[in-house]
Amino acid sequence: MANEAIKVELYGPNASGEPRSMTVASNAAFIKYTLLTLADPRTVAAHTATGSGAVFGGIASMDKDGSDFSTNVSVFTNGIFDLVASGAIGIGQEVILAGGGANLVMAKSQLPNPASGAQIVGIALETVSDAEVFECRVNI
């Protein structure tokens, strides 16, 4: 994959990023800092190019090997991360998962229908153009 998040600062107790345990398919494979989508029941998967407006599940805090048969993964939920923009994003705008490519985010305002709160990845801490890396405050 490409465009994975980059940790800038982790928040929460002991600056841990408040990792949460989530269910994952035993054959799923992704690397640390992959943006994840959330499905019922509390199951995460790697964000794909078709994930525009998907519910955000967190940022992988560990690698997941598709042949390890594990069904749990830990995800970061609280911190500042460098993310990659799909389209222009203004400082202070809420961002959501974008459909233009894996691990991309876009301004919530780019969706034709308002996004639900569960779709929000975080708040942009700077103004950026398409394909630029920017700091985002994530807190789910």
C-alpha positions, 0 to 999 in steps of 0.5 A, a space after each residue: 500500500 501507499 500513503 499510510 499515516 505517519 505518527 506525529 504525536 500520540 495522546 492519552 495515558 502514557 502517550 499511547 494513542 489510546 489503542 483499542 482492540 478490534 476484530 479483523 478477518 484472519 486473512 487480512 493483511 496491512 501494515 502499521 499506520 494503515 487507515 482502517 474502516 469499521 463494519 459491524 460488529 466492531 470489525 476493521 479492514 484496510 481502507 481501499 480506493 472505494 472507501 469514500 464516506 466509509 465509517 472510520 475505524 482508526 489507524 493500525 498500530 501494528 502490522 497484520 500478516 494475512 497468514 497469521 490467523 489472528 482475528 484481533 488488531 490494535 488501532 490508534 484512536 487519539 493523536 496527531 498524524 500526517 495524512 495525505 489529502 485527496 483534493 484541497 482541505 482548509 485548516 479546521 475542516 473535518 476530513 473523512 476517508 476518500 475514494 480516490 485511493 487507499 489511505 487518502 482523506 478529503 474534506 467532509 464538505 466534498 461529499 454531496 450528502 452530509 457525512 455522519 460523525 462516525 465517518 470523520 477521521 479528524 480535523 485538519 491542522 493546516 491548509 493543503 492542496 491535492 496530494 499534499 501531506 498535512 497534520 490531522 488531529 484524530 480523536 475517535 
